[in-house]
Amino acid sequence: MLTRIVKMTFREDAVEDFLKLFEEVKEKIRAVDGCQHMELLRQKGQPQVMFTLSLWDDEAALNRYRDSELFAGTWKRTKALFAGKPLAWSLERIDPPSGQ
């Protein structure tokens, strides 16, 4: 299992546009083969800073998504709304809770 976290900082005037875009694509992303979970988080006290947290079967599954038309179109529209450079981390689970 691979955990992917992406931090995005949006222009204040673009936050609502991003939220609309996310509503359009979230179920499509969640339905991608190999995606086990995907959610949007907002930094408390900074509404223009958001994170996606997604769980993937493995790095190959994430890369298939990143090579897809869905990702290319979504990322192009999202990048246009940024106030700063996004940050991303791919993480491996070392000690998951029991039963997972």
C-alpha positions in Angstrom: 0.0 0.0 0.0 1.2 3.5 -0.9 0.0 6.7 0.8 0.2 9.8 -1.3 -0.2 13.3 0.3 -0.3 16.4 -1.9 -0.3 19.9 -0.4 -1.8 22.6 -2.5 -2.0 26.4 -1.8 -4.5 28.2 -3.9 -5.1 31.8 -4.6 -7.8 33.1 -2.3 -10.0 33.9 -5.3 -9.6 30.4 -6.7 -10.6 28.3 -3.7 -14.3 27.9 -4.8 -13.2 27.1 -8.3 -11.1 24.3 -7.0 -13.8 22.9 -4.8 -16.2 22.8 -7.8 -13.5 21.0 -9.8 -12.9 18.5 -7.0 -16.7 17.8 -6.9 -16.6 17.1 -10.7 -13.7 14.6 -10.5 -13.6 13.0 -7.0 -15.7 10.0 -7.8 -13.8 9.4 -11.1 -10.5 9.4 -9.2 -11.8 7.2 -6.5 -13.0 4.7 -9.2 -9.5 4.4 -10.7 -8.2 0.9 -10.6 -5.7 0.7 -7.7 -7.1 3.7 -5.7 -8.3 2.4 -2.3 -9.1 5.8 -0.8 -9.0 9.5 -1.7 -10.1 12.5 0.4 -9.6 16.3 0.5 -8.5 18.0 3.7 -8.2 21.7 4.5 -5.6 23.3 6.8 -7.4 24.7 9.9 -7.3 28.5 9.9 -5.9 28.6 6.3 -8.8 27.9 3.9 -6.6 28.3 0.8 -4.3 25.4 1.9 -5.6 22.0 1.0 -4.3 18.4 0.9 -5.3 15.3 -0.9 -4.7 12.1 0.9 -4.9 9.0 -1.2 -4.2 5.3 -0.7 -3.0 3.2 -3.7 -2.4 -0.5 -4.1 1.2 0.3 -5.1 3.4 2.8 -6.9 2.5 1.2 -10.3 -1.2 2.0 -9.6 -0.4 5.6 -8.7 1.7 5.9 -11.8 -1.0 4.5 -14.1 -3.3 7.2 -12.7 -0.7 9.9 -13.1 -0.2 8.8 -16.8 -4.0 9.0 -17.4 -6.1 11.6 -19.3 -8.1 12.1 -16.1 -5.0 13.2 -14.2 -3.6 15.3 -17.1 -6.9 17.3 -17.5 -7.5 17.6 -13.7 -4.0 18.7 -12.9 -3.9 21.2 -15.7 -7.1 22.9 -14.4 -5.8 22.7 -10.8 -2.4 24.1 -11.5 -4.0 27.3 -12.9 -5.5 28.0 -9.5 -2.3 27.7 -7.4 -0.7 30.5 -5.4 2.4 28.5 -4.8 4.2 25.4 -5.8 2.5 22.1 -4.7 4.3 19.7 -2.4 3.9 15.9 -2.6 5.0 12.9 -0.6 4.7 9.2 -1.3 4.8 7.2 1.9 5.1 3.5 2.8 3.4 2.1 5.9 5.9 0.8 8.4 3.7 -0.1 11.3 0.0 -0.1 10.4 -2.7 -0.6 13.1 -3.8 -4.1 13.8 -6.1 -5.5 11.2 -5.0 -3.4 8.3 
